[in-house]
Each structure stands twice: as C-alpha cells, then as structure tokens.
Amino acid sequence: MAQQISSGKQKPKATTIEDWARSDVYHNSFLIPQDSVLDAALKNSAANGLPEIAVSVSQGKFLQLHARAIQAKRILEVGTLGGYSTIWLGRALPEDGELITLEISSKHAKVAEENLSNAGLSSKCKIIVGPGHESMVELPSEKKFDFIFIDADKPSNVKYFTEAKRLIRKGGVIIVDNVVRFGRVADPEQSDPNIEGVRSLLNALKGDKDVDATTIATVGEKAYDGFIYAIRN
C-alpha cells in the first residue's frame, strides 16, 4: 500500500537532543562530504587531551560559507583550540588571504599547528599565543579584518567584541559562538559566569549603533546553542 502523505499542517511534537542530532547527521550526509583532514584534526585533538568543544561540522561549514560569501581576505579568530574551526575558515581564503588565530594555551596552539600543517594551511594561518584580549589590543587597526569569529572564554565577550569592532572593516562580519546555551541565557533562574558573559554582551549590543546584530539558534549534533551574528555599520 502506498504511503499516504498528509497535505495538512504538521502537528508539533516534543523533541529531544537525540532527535536534533539525528536530523543534523541526516542533512549533513547529503550536503557535507566526509573529510579525512578534518577528521584527523579532531582525532589528534582528542588524542592530546583537548576538550571536545570544537564547532560542529555544520557550524564549521556555515562559517566557511559566510567567509566565502563576503570574499573575506583577512580573518581573525579568537580561540583556536585544536584548529578545527581554523581549518574551515582557512579554506575559505583566497591564495593571498590571511588568518590570525589567538590561543591562550601553548599546548592547544601546538596541536593546532600540527593540524593546520596537515591541512596545508600553515602559510595562511598564524597562531598568536597569549591572552586573547591582550593579543587583540596589540593588533593594529589600520589593516582591517573582513571576518571575525569569537569562540573563547565567555566572561570576556564584551571585551572581545569591543576590540572586534575596532578591527573589523565596515560591512565586515563578527560572529560570537555559544550564546544560547541550551536556552539558559533567557532563563532568569539560571546563572553562571558563561551565561552572565553572554547577557553582558547582549546588554552592550542593545542600542549599539556601530553594528546590526541578531541571534541565530543552532540545534544539532552537539547542543542547543547559537551564534550572535553582527555586521559593522
């Protein structure tokens, strides 16, 4: 018997993280090919004891597509970890492009250097080791960045974003990761340093005429979370 397909409105149903993980994997199986270099980066990071908190496959592809869409030639990343997101972004660059990524941990930076070398991106991607905000302050603003991705300690979000505005060109894109946090940021009964770091950034952005911004929720293989997406006015 042929399956009947209803033409009516779909009824909502309660979902779990497993439902969204399955959906993420399903969609990615059509849109994002397996990549041995990216897989190796994750395996090398795990083997060296780095926390498994890199962006998901679909988030990495999202970042890469946006960098390509604006034809970014200079990218700044705050928070390298093992270089997984760095590889996604580095691959968006043209031959004469440049990516600077900031990492506080020398151990993480060493693993990232290995992963970037394996990806053939060492010539385009430079790692600066040290506290992220201090490193940003030392970067000159004369040569602007086209795209900035912030994925470091959340209590410093406002400081990172303030420097990002100084360093980004007009029309450039700033993306901040982990701003939904399973919906806890919007729950007044929830509080921790990471949640408060996001709330401080949202308060700073309210009425900020320097940028136009929105939050994009991301649910999938890893977590219920989201990006703040901002364009420099």
C-alpha positions in Angstrom: 0.0 0.0 0.0 1.4 3.4 -1.0 2.2 5.7 1.9 -0.3 8.5 2.4 1.2 11.9 2.7 -0.9 14.5 4.6 -1.3 17.9 3.0 -2.3 19.5 6.2 -0.2 21.5 8.7 2.3 19.4 10.6 1.5 18.9 14.2 4.2 20.0 16.7 5.8 17.3 18.8 8.2 17.3 21.7 11.7 16.7 20.6 14.9 15.6 22.3 18.6 16.3 21.7 18.8 12.8 20.1 16.1 13.9 17.5 18.1 17.0 16.6 21.4 15.1 16.5 19.8 12.6 14.1 18.5 15.4 11.9 21.9 17.1 11.9 23.7 13.9 10.7 21.0 13.2 8.1 21.2 16.7 6.5 25.0 16.7 6.6 25.1 13.3 4.9 23.8 15.0 1.8 25.5 18.4 2.0 28.9 17.9 3.6 31.3 15.2 2.3 33.5 13.2 4.7 36.8 15.0 5.1 39.9 13.0 6.2 41.8 16.2 7.1 39.1 17.5 9.4 38.6 14.0 10.9 42.3 13.8 11.6 42.2 17.2 13.3 39.5 16.1 15.7 41.3 12.7 16.4 44.7 14.5 17.0 43.0 17.0 19.3 41.3 14.2 21.3 44.5 12.2 21.5 46.2 15.2 23.0 43.6 15.6 25.7 41.9 18.8 24.3 38.3 19.3 25.3 35.8 18.2 22.7 34.2 21.6 22.3 35.1 22.5 18.7 32.3 23.7 16.5 30.1 21.0 14.8 30.6 20.0 11.2 27.6 22.1 10.1 28.7 25.1 12.1 32.2 24.9 10.5 30.6 24.8 7.1 28.3 27.7 8.0 31.3 29.8 9.0 33.2 28.9 5.8 30.3 29.7 3.6 29.8 33.1 5.2 33.5 33.9 4.9 33.4 32.9 1.2 30.1 34.9 0.6 31.7 38.2 1.7 35.0 37.2 -0.1 37.0 37.6 3.1 40.7 38.0 2.6 41.6 38.7 6.3 40.1 36.6 9.1 40.6 36.9 12.9 39.7 34.0 15.2 39.6 34.4 19.0 40.0 30.9 20.5 41.9 28.4 18.4 41.6 25.2 20.5 42.9 22.5 18.1 42.4 24.4 14.9 39.3 22.6 13.7 37.3 25.8 13.0 40.5 27.4 11.8 40.7 24.9 9.1 37.2 25.5 8.0 37.8 29.3 7.9 41.3 29.0 6.4 39.9 27.0 3.4 37.6 30.0 2.6 40.6 32.3 2.0 41.9 33.1 -1.5 45.6 32.3 -2.3 46.7 35.7 -0.9 44.4 35.5 2.2 45.5 35.6 5.8 44.0 34.2 9.0 45.2 35.2 12.5 44.0 33.0 15.4 44.5 33.7 19.1 45.0 31.0 21.7 45.9 31.3 25.4 47.2 27.7 25.8 50.6 26.8 24.3 49.6 23.2 24.4 46.4 23.8 22.3 48.5 26.0 19.9 51.0 23.2 19.3 48.2 20.8 18.5 46.6 23.4 16.2 49.9 23.9 14.4 50.1 20.2 13.7 46.5 20.2 12.4 47.0 23.2 10.2 50.2 21.8 8.8 48.4 18.6 7.9 45.7 20.7 6.2 48.3 22.6 4.2 47.3 25.9 5.7 50.4 26.8 7.7 51.3 29.6 5.2 47.9 31.3 5.5 47.2 30.8 9.2 49.2 32.3 12.0 48.7 31.4 15.7 49.4 34.0 18.3 49.8 32.6 21.8 48.6 34.6 24.8 45.5 36.1 26.5 43.0 36.8 23.7 42.1 40.3 24.7 45.7 41.4 25.2 46.6 40.0 21.8 43.6 41.8 20.2 44.6 45.1 21.8 48.1 44.8 20.3 46.8 44.2 16.7 46.9 47.3 14.6 43.6 48.6 13.2 45.0 50.2 10.0 44.6 46.9 8.1 41.1 45.8 8.8 39.7 42.3 9.0 36.8 41.2 6.9 35.5 38.4 9.3 36.0 37.8 13.0 34.9 34.7 14.8 34.9 34.8 18.7 34.8 31.5 20.5 36.8 32.0 23.7 36.0 32.5 27.4 32.5 33.8 27.6 33.0 36.2 30.6 35.3 38.2 28.3 32.7 38.5 25.5 32.2 42.3 25.8 36.0 43.0 25.8 36.5 40.7 22.7 33.5 42.3 20.9 34.7 45.8 21.6 38.1 45.1 20.1 36.5 43.3 17.2 34.6 46.5 16.3 37.8 48.4 16.2 39.5 45.8 14.0 36.7 44.9 11.5 36.0 46.9 8.3 32.6 48.5 7.6 30.4 45.8 6.3 32.5 43.1 7.9 31.0 40.2 9.9 31.5 39.4 13.6 30.2 36.0 14.9 30.2 35.1 18.5 29.7 31.4 19.4 27.8 29.7 22.3 25.3 32.5 23.1 22.1 30.4 23.7 23.5 27.7 26.0 20.5 25.3 26.0 18.2 28.3 26.4 19.6 29.1 29.8 20.7 32.6 28.9 17.0 33.5 28.6 16.1 31.8 31.8 16.2 34.3 34.8 16.6 31.4 37.2 19.9 30.3 35.6 23.2 32.0 36.2 26.9 31.1 35.9 29.9 33.1 34.5 29.4 31.9 31.0 25.7 32.8 31.0 26.4 36.2 32.5 29.1 36.8 29.9 26.5 36.4 27.2 24.0 38.5 29.0 26.6 41.3 29.3 27.2 41.2 25.6 23.5 41.3 24.8 23.2 44.3 27.1 26.1 46.0 25.4 24.7 45.4 22.0 21.3 46.8 22.9 21.2 50.2 21.1 24.7 49.9 19.8 24.7 51.9 16.6 28.0 50.6 15.4 26.6 47.2 14.5 23.5 45.4 13.3 23.1 42.1 15.0 20.8 39.1 15.6 21.0 35.7 17.4 20.8 32.6 15.3 19.9 29.5 17.3 21.7 26.3 16.3 20.4 22.9 17.3 22.0 19.7 16.1 24.6 17.0 16.7 26.3 18.7 19.7 24.0 21.0 21.6 21.2 23.6 21.7 23.2 26.7 21.2 23.6 29.6 18.9 25.6 32.4 17.3 25.4 36.2 17.6 25.8 37.5 14.0 26.7 41.1 13.6 27.6 43.4 10.7 29.7 46.5 11.3 27.9 49.7 10.3 
